[in-house]
Amino acid sequence: MSEEEKARFHFDVRSIDWTDYITNVHIPGLRKHVMKGRGVAGAGAAAAASSSSNASLLAGASV
């Protein structure tokens, strides 16, 4: 990104908490909109399991 673009957009991708985003936004969105709830045991149980399983998947991921 050029210096001009940095000044224009005032945004730094390093400021994103990627673990939180993937766990609480991206994966739940995929399950709801792409998978349409398939493979999910139940809404309450899925939410609890989702957070735990997503976090474990990201534990080894490098950012």
PDBQT receptor file of N, H, CA, C and O in Angstrom, charges set to zero:
ATOM      1  N   MET A   1       0.856  -1.168   0.000  1.00  0.00    +0.000 N 
ATOM      2  CA  MET A   1       0.000   0.000   0.000  1.00  0.00    +0.000 C 
ATOM      3  C   MET A   1       0.907   1.238   0.000  1.00  0.00    +0.000 C 
ATOM      4  O   MET A   1       1.865   1.316   0.769  1.00  0.00    +0.000 OA
ATOM      5  N   SER A   2       0.602   2.168  -0.844  1.00  0.00    +0.000 N 
ATOM      6  H   SER A   2      -0.176   2.105  -1.469  1.00  0.00    +0.000 HD
ATOM      7  CA  SER A   2       1.430   3.374  -0.936  1.00  0.00    +0.000 C 
ATOM      8  C   SER A   2       1.195   4.274   0.281  1.00  0.00    +0.000 C 
ATOM      9  O   SER A   2       0.210   4.121   1.004  1.00  0.00    +0.000 OA
ATOM     10  N   GLU A   3       2.102   5.198   0.484  1.00  0.00    +0.000 N 
ATOM     11  H   GLU A   3       2.902   5.322  -0.104  1.00  0.00    +0.000 HD
ATOM     12  CA  GLU A   3       1.958   6.143   1.597  1.00  0.00    +0.000 C 
ATOM     13  C   GLU A   3       0.693   6.980   1.430  1.00  0.00    +0.000 C 
ATOM     14  O   GLU A   3       0.019   7.297   2.410  1.00  0.00    +0.000 OA
ATOM     15  N   GLU A   4       0.374   7.335   0.187  1.00  0.00    +0.000 N 
ATOM     16  H   GLU A   4       0.922   7.077  -0.609  1.00  0.00    +0.000 HD
ATOM     17  CA  GLU A   4      -0.847   8.104  -0.093  1.00  0.00    +0.000 C 
ATOM     18  C   GLU A   4      -2.091   7.311   0.330  1.00  0.00    +0.000 C 
ATOM     19  O   GLU A   4      -3.003   7.859   0.949  1.00  0.00    +0.000 OA
ATOM     20  N   GLU A   5      -2.117   6.029  -0.006  1.00  0.00    +0.000 N 
ATOM     21  H   GLU A   5      -1.376   5.584  -0.508  1.00  0.00    +0.000 HD
ATOM     22  CA  GLU A   5      -3.259   5.186   0.372  1.00  0.00    +0.000 C 
ATOM     23  C   GLU A   5      -3.346   5.017   1.889  1.00  0.00    +0.000 C 
ATOM     24  O   GLU A   5      -4.438   5.023   2.459  1.00  0.00    +0.000 OA
ATOM     25  N   LYS A   6      -2.202   4.866   2.532  1.00  0.00    +0.000 N 
ATOM     26  H   LYS A   6      -1.315   4.861   2.069  1.00  0.00    +0.000 HD
ATOM     27  CA  LYS A   6      -2.195   4.753   3.997  1.00  0.00    +0.000 C 
ATOM     28  C   LYS A   6      -2.811   6.003   4.630  1.00  0.00    +0.000 C 
ATOM     29  O   LYS A   6      -3.610   5.906   5.560  1.00  0.00    +0.000 OA
ATOM     30  N   ALA A   7      -2.435   7.162   4.124  1.00  0.00    +0.000 N 
ATOM     31  H   ALA A   7      -1.785   7.241   3.368  1.00  0.00    +0.000 HD
ATOM     32  CA  ALA A   7      -2.969   8.418   4.652  1.00  0.00    +0.000 C 
ATOM     33  C   ALA A   7      -4.463   8.554   4.354  1.00  0.00    +0.000 C 
ATOM     34  O   ALA A   7      -5.219   9.072   5.176  1.00  0.00    +0.000 OA
ATOM     35  N   ARG A   8      -4.878   8.095   3.194  1.00  0.00    +0.000 N 
ATOM     36  H   ARG A   8      -4.263   7.675   2.526  1.00  0.00    +0.000 HD
ATOM     37  CA  ARG A   8      -6.278   8.221   2.775  1.00  0.00    +0.000 C 
ATOM     38  C   ARG A   8      -7.204   7.311   3.595  1.00  0.00    +0.000 C 
ATOM     39  O   ARG A   8      -8.276   7.741   4.023  1.00  0.00    +0.000 OA
ATOM     40  N   PHE A   9      -6.799   6.078   3.809  1.00  0.00    +0.000 N 
ATOM     41  H   PHE A   9      -5.929   5.729   3.461  1.00  0.00    +0.000 HD
ATOM     42  CA  PHE A   9      -7.698   5.106   4.423  1.00  0.00    +0.000 C 
ATOM     43  C   PHE A   9      -7.555   4.955   5.933  1.00  0.00    +0.000 C 
ATOM     44  O   PHE A   9      -8.466   4.432   6.574  1.00  0.00    +0.000 OA
ATOM     45  N   HIS A  10      -6.451   5.393   6.520  1.00  0.00    +0.000 N 
ATOM     46  H   HIS A  10      -5.711   5.818   5.999  1.00  0.00    +0.000 HD
ATOM     47  CA  HIS A  10      -6.254   5.323   7.975  1.00  0.00    +0.000 C 
ATOM     48  C   HIS A  10      -6.632   3.954   8.536  1.00  0.00    +0.000 C 
ATOM     49  O   HIS A  10      -7.402   3.865   9.493  1.00  0.00    +0.000 OA
ATOM     50  N   PHE A  11      -6.100   2.900   7.953  1.00  0.00    +0.000 N 
ATOM     51  H   PHE A  11      -5.474   2.972   7.176  1.00  0.00    +0.000 HD
ATOM     52  CA  PHE A  11      -6.452   1.557   8.386  1.00  0.00    +0.000 C 
ATOM     53  C   PHE A  11      -5.215   0.676   8.406  1.00  0.00    +0.000 C 
ATOM     54  O   PHE A  11      -4.423   0.671   7.464  1.00  0.00    +0.000 OA
ATOM     55  N   ASP A  12      -5.062  -0.069   9.494  1.00  0.00    +0.000 N 
ATOM     56  H   ASP A  12      -5.705  -0.065  10.260  1.00  0.00    +0.000 HD
ATOM     57  CA  ASP A  12      -3.932  -0.979   9.625  1.00  0.00    +0.000 C 
ATOM     58  C   ASP A  12      -4.474  -2.371   9.914  1.00  0.00    +0.000 C 
ATOM     59  O   ASP A  12      -5.062  -2.601  10.971  1.00  0.00    +0.000 OA
ATOM     60  N   VAL A  13      -4.283  -3.289   8.992  1.00  0.00    +0.000 N 
ATOM     61  H   VAL A  13      -3.806  -3.102   8.133  1.00  0.00    +0.000 HD
ATOM     62  CA  VAL A  13      -4.822  -4.644   9.119  1.00  0.00    +0.000 C 
ATOM     63  C   VAL A  13      -4.260  -5.354  10.355  1.00  0.00    +0.000 C 
ATOM     64  O   VAL A  13      -4.870  -6.304  10.845  1.00  0.00    +0.000 OA
ATOM     65  N   ARG A  14      -3.123  -4.914  10.858  1.00  0.00    +0.000 N 
ATOM     66  H   ARG A  14      -2.628  -4.143  10.460  1.00  0.00    +0.000 HD
ATOM     67  CA  ARG A  14      -2.542  -5.524  12.058  1.00  0.00    +0.000 C 
ATOM     68  C   ARG A  14      -3.379  -5.253  13.298  1.00  0.00    +0.000 C 
ATOM     69  O   ARG A  14      -3.201  -5.922  14.317  1.00  0.00    +0.000 OA
ATOM     70  N   SER A  15      -4.289  -4.286  13.233  1.00  0.00    +0.000 N 
ATOM     71  H   SER A  15      -4.434  -3.743  12.406  1.00  0.00    +0.000 HD
ATOM     72  CA  SER A  15      -5.122  -3.962  14.390  1.00  0.00    +0.000 C 
ATOM     73  C   SER A  15      -6.288  -4.938  14.572  1.00  0.00    +0.000 C 
ATOM     74  O   SER A  15      -6.978  -4.887  15.591  1.00  0.00    +0.000 OA
ATOM     75  N   ILE A  16      -6.514  -5.820  13.604  1.00  0.00    +0.000 N 
ATOM     76  H   ILE A  16      -5.953  -5.861  12.776  1.00  0.00    +0.000 HD
ATOM     77  CA  ILE A  16      -7.625  -6.780  13.678  1.00  0.00    +0.000 C 
ATOM     78  C   ILE A  16      -7.249  -7.949  14.573  1.00  0.00    +0.000 C 
ATOM     79  O   ILE A  16      -6.159  -8.508  14.452  1.00  0.00    +0.000 OA
ATOM     80  N   ASP A  17      -8.147  -8.313  15.467  1.00  0.00    +0.000 N 
ATOM     81  H   ASP A  17      -9.033  -7.859  15.565  1.00  0.00    +0.000 HD
ATOM     82  CA  ASP A  17      -7.972  -9.507  16.298  1.00  0.00    +0.000 C 
ATOM     83  C   ASP A  17      -8.496 -10.676  15.466  1.00  0.00    +0.000 C 
ATOM     84  O   ASP A  17      -9.689 -10.978  15.491  1.00  0.00    +0.000 OA
ATOM     85  N   TRP A  18      -7.595 -11.334  14.726  1.00  0.00    +0.000 N 
ATOM     86  H   TRP A  18      -6.625 -11.089  14.706  1.00  0.00    +0.000 HD
ATOM     87  CA  TRP A  18      -7.999 -12.356  13.770  1.00  0.00    +0.000 C 
ATOM     88  C   TRP A  18      -8.633 -13.569  14.436  1.00  0.00    +0.000 C 
ATOM     89  O   TRP A  18      -9.569 -14.147  13.884  1.00  0.00    +0.000 OA
ATOM     90  N   THR A  19      -8.154 -13.966  15.600  1.00  0.00    +0.000 N 
ATOM     91  H   THR A  19      -7.394 -13.496  16.049  1.00  0.00    +0.000 HD
ATOM     92  CA  THR A  19      -8.755 -15.105  16.298  1.00  0.00    +0.000 C 
ATOM     93  C   THR A  19     -10.202 -14.811  16.640  1.00  0.00    +0.000 C 
ATOM     94  O   THR A  19     -11.073 -15.655  16.432  1.00  0.00    +0.000 OA
ATOM     95  N   ASP A  20     -10.467 -13.625  17.162  1.00  0.00    +0.000 N 
ATOM     96  H   ASP A  20      -9.759 -12.940  17.332  1.00  0.00    +0.000 HD
ATOM     97  CA  ASP A  20     -11.837 -13.233  17.496  1.00  0.00    +0.000 C 
ATOM     98  C   ASP A  20     -12.697 -13.165  16.242  1.00  0.00    +0.000 C 
ATOM     99  O   ASP A  20     -13.831 -13.643  16.241  1.00  0.00    +0.000 OA
ATOM    100  N   TYR A  21     -12.168 -12.576  15.175  1.00  0.00    +0.000 N 
ATOM    101  H   TYR A  21     -11.247 -12.187  15.176  1.00  0.00    +0.000 HD
ATOM    102  CA  TYR A  21     -12.937 -12.441  13.938  1.00  0.00    +0.000 C 
ATOM    103  C   TYR A  21     -13.313 -13.812  13.361  1.00  0.00    +0.000 C 
ATOM    104  O   TYR A  21     -14.476 -14.057  13.039  1.00  0.00    +0.000 OA
ATOM    105  N   ILE A  22     -12.335 -14.691  13.236  1.00  0.00    +0.000 N 
ATOM    106  H   ILE A  22     -11.391 -14.493  13.498  1.00  0.00    +0.000 HD
ATOM    107  CA  ILE A  22     -12.596 -16.016  12.661  1.00  0.00    +0.000 C 
ATOM    108  C   ILE A  22     -13.568 -16.795  13.537  1.00  0.00    +0.000 C 
ATOM    109  O   ILE A  22     -14.509 -17.408  13.033  1.00  0.00    +0.000 OA
ATOM    110  N   THR A  23     -13.340 -16.772  14.858  1.00  0.00    +0.000 N 
ATOM    111  H   THR A  23     -12.575 -16.274  15.268  1.00  0.00    +0.000 HD
ATOM    112  CA  THR A  23     -14.150 -17.550  15.789  1.00  0.00    +0.000 C 
ATOM    113  C   THR A  23     -15.569 -17.029  15.926  1.00  0.00    +0.000 C 
ATOM    114  O   THR A  23     -16.515 -17.816  15.944  1.00  0.00    +0.000 OA
ATOM    115  N   ASN A  24     -15.732 -15.720  16.024  1.00  0.00    +0.000 N 
ATOM    116  H   ASN A  24     -14.963 -15.081  16.010  1.00  0.00    +0.000 HD
ATOM    117  CA  ASN A  24     -17.037 -15.151  16.363  1.00  0.00    +0.000 C 
ATOM    118  C   ASN A  24     -17.802 -14.519  15.200  1.00  0.00    +0.000 C 
ATOM    119  O   ASN A  24     -18.979 -14.186  15.343  1.00  0.00    +0.000 OA
ATOM    120  N   VAL A  25     -17.143 -14.353  14.053  1.00  0.00    +0.000 N 
ATOM    121  H   VAL A  25     -16.187 -14.623  13.937  1.00  0.00    +0.000 HD
ATOM    122  CA  VAL A  25     -17.819 -13.725  12.915  1.00  0.00    +0.000 C 
ATOM    123  C   VAL A  25     -17.793 -14.643  11.683  1.00  0.00    +0.000 C 
ATOM    124  O   VAL A  25     -18.843 -15.018  11.160  1.00  0.00    +0.000 OA
ATOM    125  N   HIS A  26     -16.608 -14.993  11.235  1.00  0.00    +0.000 N 
ATOM    126  H   HIS A  26     -15.755 -14.689  11.659  1.00  0.00    +0.000 HD
ATOM    127  CA  HIS A  26     -16.472 -15.716   9.966  1.00  0.00    +0.000 C 
ATOM    128  C   HIS A  26     -17.088 -17.124  10.005  1.00  0.00    +0.000 C 
ATOM    129  O   HIS A  26     -17.936 -17.452   9.176  1.00  0.00    +0.000 OA
ATOM    130  N   ILE A  27     -16.667 -17.939  10.951  1.00  0.00    +0.000 N 
ATOM    131  H   ILE A  27     -15.978 -17.672  11.625  1.00  0.00    +0.000 HD
ATOM    132  CA  ILE A  27     -17.162 -19.323  10.990  1.00  0.00    +0.000 C 
ATOM    133  C   ILE A  27     -18.653 -19.382  11.307  1.00  0.00    +0.000 C 
ATOM    134  O   ILE A  27     -19.370 -20.140  10.655  1.00  0.00    +0.000 OA
ATOM    135  N   PRO A  28     -19.152 -18.615  12.282  1.00  0.00    +0.000 N 
ATOM    136  CA  PRO A  28     -20.610 -18.632  12.488  1.00  0.00    +0.000 C 
ATOM    137  C   PRO A  28     -21.373 -18.168  11.247  1.00  0.00    +0.000 C 
ATOM    138  O   PRO A  28     -22.450 -18.689  10.959  1.00  0.00    +0.000 OA
ATOM    139  N   GLY A  29     -20.835 -17.204  10.512  1.00  0.00    +0.000 N 
ATOM    140  H   GLY A  29     -19.959 -16.780  10.746  1.00  0.00    +0.000 HD
ATOM    141  CA  GLY A  29     -21.480 -16.745   9.287  1.00  0.00    +0.000 C 
ATOM    142  C   GLY A  29     -21.508 -17.827   8.216  1.00  0.00    +0.000 C 
ATOM    143  O   GLY A  29     -22.511 -17.994   7.521  1.00  0.00    +0.000 OA
ATOM    144  N   LEU A  30     -20.407 -18.561   8.085  1.00  0.00    +0.000 N 
ATOM    145  H   LEU A  30     -19.593 -18.425   8.649  1.00  0.00    +0.000 HD
ATOM    146  CA  LEU A  30     -20.377 -19.682   7.142  1.00  0.00    +0.000 C 
ATOM    147  C   LEU A  30     -21.423 -20.728   7.514  1.00  0.00    +0.000 C 
ATOM    148  O   LEU A  30     -22.156 -21.223   6.658  1.00  0.00    +0.000 OA
ATOM    149  N   ARG A  31     -21.479 -21.055   8.807  1.00  0.00    +0.000 N 
ATOM    150  H   ARG A  31     -20.884 -20.652   9.502  1.00  0.00    +0.000 HD
ATOM    151  CA  ARG A  31     -22.439 -22.065   9.245  1.00  0.00    +0.000 C 
ATOM    152  C   ARG A  31     -23.874 -21.622   8.981  1.00  0.00    +0.000 C 
ATOM    153  O   ARG A  31     -24.712 -22.423   8.567  1.00  0.00    +0.000 OA
ATOM    154  N   LYS A  32     -24.150 -20.347   9.222  1.00  0.00    +0.000 N 
ATOM    155  H   LYS A  32     -23.469 -19.696   9.558  1.00  0.00    +0.000 HD
ATOM    156  CA  LYS A  32     -25.516 -19.854   9.061  1.00  0.00    +0.000 C 
ATOM    157  C   LYS A  32     -25.898 -19.661   7.595  1.00  0.00    +0.000 C 
ATOM    158  O   LYS A  32     -26.970 -20.096   7.172  1.00  0.00    +0.000 OA
ATOM    159  N   HIS A  33     -25.032 -19.015   6.821  1.00  0.00    +0.000 N 
ATOM    160  H   HIS A  33     -24.162 -18.662   7.164  1.00  0.00    +0.000 HD
ATOM    161  CA  HIS A  33     -25.406 -18.605   5.469  1.00  0.00    +0.000 C 
ATOM    162  C   HIS A  33     -24.967 -19.571   4.370  1.00  0.00    +0.000 C 
ATOM    163  O   HIS A  33     -25.637 -19.679   3.343  1.00  0.00    +0.000 OA
ATOM    164  N   VAL A  34     -23.870 -20.263   4.567  1.00  0.00    +0.000 N 
ATOM    165  H   VAL A  34     -23.325 -20.175   5.402  1.00  0.00    +0.000 HD
ATOM    166  CA  VAL A  34     -23.376 -21.167   3.532  1.00  0.00    +0.000 C 
ATOM    167  C   VAL A  34     -23.852 -22.589   3.797  1.00  0.00    +0.000 C 
ATOM    168  O   VAL A  34     -24.386 -23.255   2.910  1.00  0.00    +0.000 OA
ATOM    169  N   MET A  35     -23.651 -23.041   5.027  1.00  0.00    +0.000 N 
ATOM    170  H   MET A  35     -23.217 -22.500   5.747  1.00  0.00    +0.000 HD
ATOM    171  CA  MET A  35     -24.034 -24.408   5.366  1.00  0.00    +0.000 C 
ATOM    172  C   MET A  35     -25.503 -24.510   5.749  1.00  0.00    +0.000 C 
ATOM    173  O   MET A  35     -26.047 -25.609   5.859  1.00  0.00    +0.000 OA
ATOM    174  N   LYS A  36     -26.148 -23.358   5.953  1.00  0.00    +0.000 N 
ATOM    175  H   LYS A  36     -25.706 -22.465   5.864  1.00  0.00    +0.000 HD
ATOM    176  CA  LYS A  36     -27.577 -23.305   6.305  1.00  0.00    +0.000 C 
ATOM    177  C   LYS A  36     -27.900 -24.193   7.501  1.00  0.00    +0.000 C 
ATOM    178  O   LYS A  36     -28.946 -24.841   7.536  1.00  0.00    +0.000 OA
ATOM    179  N   GLY A  37     -26.988 -24.221   8.490  1.00  0.00    +0.000 N 
ATOM    180  H   GLY A  37     -26.138 -23.695   8.461  1.00  0.00    +0.000 HD
ATOM    181  CA  GLY A  37     -27.225 -24.982   9.718  1.00  0.00    +0.000 C 
ATOM    182  C   GLY A  37     -26.896 -26.456   9.628  1.00  0.00    +0.000 C 
ATOM    183  O   GLY A  37     -27.013 -27.169  10.625  1.00  0.00    +0.000 OA
ATOM    184  N   ARG A  38     -26.486 -26.939   8.460  1.00  0.00    +0.000 N 
ATOM    185  H   ARG A  38     -26.391 -26.360   7.650  1.00  0.00    +0.000 HD
ATOM    186  CA  ARG A  38     -26.134 -28.359   8.342  1.00  0.00    +0.000 C 
ATOM    187  C   ARG A  38     -24.920 -28.662   9.202  1.00  0.00    +0.000 C 
ATOM    188  O   ARG A  38     -23.982 -27.868   9.277  1.00  0.00    +0.000 OA
ATOM    189  N   GLY A  39     -24.949 -29.816   9.848  1.00  0.00    +0.000 N 
ATOM    190  H   GLY A  39     -25.712 -30.461   9.787  1.00  0.00    +0.000 HD
ATOM    191  CA  GLY A  39     -23.819 -30.242  10.657  1.00  0.00    +0.000 C 
ATOM    192  C   GLY A  39     -23.770 -29.598  12.022  1.00  0.00    +0.000 C 
ATOM    193  O   GLY A  39     -22.775 -29.722  12.737  1.00  0.00    +0.000 OA
ATOM    194  N   VAL A  40     -24.829 -28.915  12.390  1.00  0.00    +0.000 N 
ATOM    195  H   VAL A  40     -25.638 -28.814  11.810  1.00  0.00    +0.000 HD
ATOM    196  CA  VAL A  40     -24.891 -28.254  13.692  1.00  0.00    +0.000 C 
ATOM    197  C   VAL A  40     -25.905 -28.992  14.553  1.00  0.00    +0.000 C 
ATOM    198  O   VAL A  40     -27.059 -29.154  14.156  1.00  0.00    +0.000 OA
ATOM    199  N   ALA A  41     -25.478 -29.441  15.736  1.00  0.00    +0.000 N 
ATOM    200  H   ALA A  41     -24.540 -29.309  16.059  1.00  0.00    +0.000 HD
ATOM    201  CA  ALA A  41     -26.332 -30.241  16.611  1.00  0.00    +0.000 C 
ATOM    202  C   ALA A  41     -27.568 -29.473  17.075  1.00  0.00    +0.000 C 
ATOM    203  O   ALA A  41     -28.683 -29.987  16.990  1.00  0.00    +0.000 OA
ATOM    204  N   GLY A  42     -27.384 -28.286  17.549  1.00  0.00    +0.000 N 
ATOM    205  H   GLY A  42     -26.478 -27.869  17.618  1.00  0.00    +0.000 HD
ATOM    206  CA  GLY A  42     -28.477 -27.452  18.036  1.00  0.00    +0.000 C 
ATOM    207  C   GLY A  42     -27.959 -26.044  18.221  1.00  0.00    +0.000 C 
ATOM    208  O   GLY A  42     -26.759 -25.848  18.412  1.00  0.00    +0.000 OA
ATOM    209  N   ALA A  43     -28.822 -25.081  18.169  1.00  0.00    +0.000 N 
ATOM    210  H   ALA A  43     -29.797 -25.240  18.014  1.00  0.00    +0.000 HD
ATOM    211  CA  ALA A  43     -28.378 -23.684  18.193  1.00  0.00    +0.000 C 
ATOM    212  C   ALA A  43     -27.541 -23.356  19.428  1.00  0.00    +0.000 C 
ATOM    213  O   ALA A  43     -26.446 -22.811  19.294  1.00  0.00    +0.000 OA
ATOM    214  N   GLY A  44     -28.030 -23.675  20.621  1.00  0.00    +0.000 N 
ATOM    215  H   GLY A  44     -28.920 -24.118  20.730  1.00  0.00    +0.000 HD
ATOM    216  CA  GLY A  44     -27.294 -23.359  21.852  1.00  0.00    +0.000 C 
ATOM    217  C   GLY A  44     -26.019 -24.165  21.970  1.00  0.00    +0.000 C 
ATOM    218  O   GLY A  44     -24.960 -23.617  22.276  1.00  0.00    +0.000 OA
ATOM    219  N   ALA A  45     -26.112 -25.456  21.730  1.00  0.00    +0.000 N 
ATOM    220  H   ALA A  45     -26.972 -25.901  21.481  1.00  0.00    +0.000 HD
ATOM    221  CA  ALA A  45     -24.947 -26.325  21.819  1.00  0.00    +0.000 C 
ATOM    222  C   ALA A  45     -23.921 -25.962  20.752  1.00  0.00    +0.000 C 
ATOM    223  O   ALA A  45     -22.714 -25.999  20.993  1.00  0.00    +0.000 OA
ATOM    224  N   ALA A  46     -24.412 -25.615  19.586  1.00  0.00    +0.000 N 
ATOM    225  H   ALA A  46     -25.392 -25.584  19.390  1.00  0.00    +0.000 HD
ATOM    226  CA  ALA A  46     -23.509 -25.278  18.484  1.00  0.00    +0.000 C 
ATOM    227  C   ALA A  46     -22.705 -24.025  18.802  1.00  0.00    +0.000 C 
ATOM    228  O   ALA A  46     -21.513 -23.962  18.504  1.00  0.00    +0.000 OA
ATOM    229  N   ALA A  47     -23.335 -23.048  19.392  1.00  0.00    +0.000 N 
ATOM    230  H   ALA A  47     -24.304 -23.100  19.634  1.00  0.00    +0.000 HD
ATOM    231  CA  ALA A  47     -22.632 -21.806  19.709  1.00  0.00    +0.000 C 
ATOM    232  C   ALA A  47     -21.507 -22.059  20.702  1.00  0.00    +0.000 C 
ATOM    233  O   ALA A  47     -20.407 -21.534  20.537  1.00  0.00    +0.000 OA
ATOM    234  N   ALA A  48     -21.768 -22.852  21.723  1.00  0.00    +0.000 N 
ATOM    235  H   ALA A  48     -22.662 -23.280  21.858  1.00  0.00    +0.000 HD
ATOM    236  CA  ALA A  48     -20.747 -23.160  22.724  1.00  0.00    +0.000 C 
ATOM    237  C   ALA A  48     -19.633 -24.003  22.110  1.00  0.00    +0.000 C 
ATOM    238  O   ALA A  48     -18.454 -23.724  22.328  1.00  0.00    +0.000 OA
ATOM    239  N   ALA A  49     -19.995 -25.018  21.356  1.00  0.00    +0.000 N 
ATOM    240  H   ALA A  49     -20.953 -25.245  21.179  1.00  0.00    +0.000 HD
ATOM    241  CA  ALA A  49     -19.009 -25.893  20.735  1.00  0.00    +0.000 C 
ATOM    242  C   ALA A  49     -18.218 -25.149  19.667  1.00  0.00    +0.000 C 
ATOM    243  O   ALA A  49     -17.018 -25.370  19.504  1.00  0.00    +0.000 OA
ATOM    244  N   SER A  50     -18.896 -24.270  18.948  1.00  0.00    +0.000 N 
ATOM    245  H   SER A  50     -19.870 -24.091  19.081  1.00  0.00    +0.000 HD
ATOM    246  CA  SER A  50     -18.269 -23.519  17.871  1.00  0.00    +0.000 C 
ATOM    247  C   SER A  50     -17.094 -22.698  18.378  1.00  0.00    +0.000 C 
ATOM    248  O   SER A  50     -16.004 -22.740  17.806  1.00  0.00    +0.000 OA
ATOM    249  N   SER A  51     -17.315 -21.965  19.433  1.00  0.00    +0.000 N 
ATOM    250  H   SER A  51     -18.200 -21.930  19.897  1.00  0.00    +0.000 HD
ATOM    251  CA  SER A  51     -16.273 -21.107  19.972  1.00  0.00    +0.000 C 
ATOM    252  C   SER A  51     -15.071 -21.931  20.403  1.00  0.00    +0.000 C 
ATOM    253  O   SER A  51     -13.930 -21.562  20.126  1.00  0.00    +0.000 OA
ATOM    254  N   SER A  52     -15.321 -23.039  21.074  1.00  0.00    +0.000 N 
ATOM    255  H   SER A  52     -16.248 -23.339  21.299  1.00  0.00    +0.000 HD
ATOM    256  CA  SER A  52     -14.243 -23.901  21.552  1.00  0.00    +0.000 C 
ATOM    257  C   SER A  52     -13.505 -24.554  20.403  1.00  0.00    +0.000 C 
ATOM    258  O   SER A  52     -12.275 -24.524  20.367  1.00  0.00    +0.000 OA
ATOM    259  N   SER A  53     -14.235 -25.152  19.452  1.00  0.00    +0.000 N 
ATOM    260  H   SER A  53     -15.234 -25.176  19.481  1.00  0.00    +0.000 HD
ATOM    261  CA  SER A  53     -13.569 -25.846  18.345  1.00  0.00    +0.000 C 
ATOM    262  C   SER A  53     -12.849 -24.870  17.422  1.00  0.00    +0.000 C 
ATOM    263  O   SER A  53     -11.766 -25.179  16.925  1.00  0.00    +0.000 OA
ATOM    264  N   ASN A  54     -13.432 -23.702  17.186  1.00  0.00    +0.000 N 
ATOM    265  H   ASN A  54     -14.312 -23.452  17.590  1.00  0.00    +0.000 HD
ATOM    266  CA  ASN A  54     -12.785 -22.711  16.322  1.00  0.00    +0.000 C 
ATOM    267  C   ASN A  54     -11.502 -22.209  16.956  1.00  0.00    +0.000 C 
ATOM    268  O   ASN A  54     -10.500 -22.023  16.265  1.00  0.00    +0.000 OA
ATOM    269  N   ALA A  55     -11.520 -21.988  18.256  1.00  0.00    +0.000 N 
ATOM    270  H   ALA A  55     -12.334 -22.139  18.817  1.00  0.00    +0.000 HD
ATOM    271  CA  ALA A  55     -10.328 -21.510  18.945  1.00  0.00    +0.000 C 
ATOM    272  C   ALA A  55      -9.232 -22.563  18.880  1.00  0.00    +0.000 C 
ATOM    273  O   ALA A  55      -8.063 -22.217  18.707  1.00  0.00    +0.000 OA
ATOM    274  N   SER A  56      -9.580 -23.847  19.014  1.00  0.00    +0.000 N 
ATOM    275  H   SER A  56     -10.530 -24.128  19.154  1.00  0.00    +0.000 HD
ATOM    276  CA  SER A  56      -8.572 -24.891  18.961  1.00  0.00    +0.000 C 
ATOM    277  C   SER A  56      -7.981 -25.001  17.557  1.00  0.00    +0.000 C 
ATOM    278  O   SER A  56      -6.796 -25.299  17.409  1.00  0.00    +0.000 OA
ATOM    279  N   LEU A  57      -8.793 -24.764  16.529  1.00  0.00    +0.000 N 
ATOM    280  H   LEU A  57      -9.755 -24.521  16.650  1.00  0.00    +0.000 HD
ATOM    281  CA  LEU A  57      -8.285 -24.795  15.164  1.00  0.00    +0.000 C 
ATOM    282  C   LEU A  57      -7.274 -23.668  14.926  1.00  0.00    +0.000 C 
ATOM    283  O   LEU A  57      -6.298 -23.836  14.196  1.00  0.00    +0.000 OA
ATOM    284  N   LEU A  58      -7.528 -22.523  15.556  1.00  0.00    +0.000 N 
ATOM    285  H   LEU A  58      -8.321 -22.386  16.149  1.00  0.00    +0.000 HD
ATOM    286  CA  LEU A  58      -6.669 -21.363  15.357  1.00  0.00    +0.000 C 
ATOM    287  C   LEU A  58      -5.432 -21.381  16.238  1.00  0.00    +0.000 C 
ATOM    288  O   LEU A  58      -4.502 -20.607  16.009  1.00  0.00    +0.000 OA
ATOM    289  N   ALA A  59      -5.401 -22.245  17.239  1.00  0.00    +0.000 N 
ATOM    290  H   ALA A  59      -6.156 -22.874  17.425  1.00  0.00    +0.000 HD
ATOM    291  CA  ALA A  59      -4.308 -22.259  18.201  1.00  0.00    +0.000 C 
ATOM    292  C   ALA A  59      -2.953 -22.416  17.506  1.00  0.00    +0.000 C 
ATOM    293  O   ALA A  59      -1.970 -21.807  17.929  1.00  0.00    +0.000 OA
ATOM    294  N   GLY A  60      -2.892 -23.209  16.465  1.00  0.00    +0.000 N 
ATOM    295  H   GLY A  60      -3.690 -23.704  16.121  1.00  0.00    +0.000 HD
ATOM    296  CA  GLY A  60      -1.643 -23.423  15.757  1.00  0.00    +0.000 C 
ATOM    297  C   GLY A  60      -1.437 -22.516  14.565  1.00  0.00    +0.000 C 
ATOM    298  O   GLY A  60      -0.380 -22.554  13.935  1.00  0.00    +0.000 OA
ATOM    299  N   ALA A  61      -2.432 -21.696  14.241  1.00  0.00    +0.000 N 
ATOM    300  H   ALA A  61      -3.290 -21.665  14.753  1.00  0.00    +0.000 HD
ATOM    301  CA  ALA A  61      -2.343 -20.844  13.052  1.00  0.00    +0.000 C 
ATOM    302  C   ALA A  61      -1.442 -19.658  13.302  1.00  0.00    +0.000 C 
ATOM    303  O   ALA A  61      -1.467 -19.065  14.380  1.00  0.00    +0.000 OA
ATOM    304  N   SER A  62      -0.649 -19.312  12.311  1.00  0.00    +0.000 N 
ATOM    305  H   SER A  62      -0.628 -19.793  11.435  1.00  0.00    +0.000 HD
ATOM    306  CA  SER A  62       0.171 -18.117  12.417  1.00  0.00    +0.000 C 
ATOM    307  C   SER A  62      -0.515 -16.981  11.699  1.00  0.00    +0.000 C 
ATOM    308  O   SER A  62      -1.205 -17.193  10.702  1.00  0.00    +0.000 OA
ATOM    309  N   VAL A  63      -0.328 -15.777  12.199  1.00  0.00    +0.000 N 
ATOM    310  H   VAL A  63       0.233 -15.604  13.009  1.00  0.00    +0.000 HD
ATOM    311  CA  VAL A  63      -1.004 -14.613  11.628  1.00  0.00    +0.000 C 
ATOM    312  C   VAL A  63      -0.020 -13.782  10.855  1.00  0.00    +0.000 C 
ATOM    313  O   VAL A  63      -0.390 -12.752  10.292  1.00  0.00    +0.000 OA
TER     314      VAL A  63
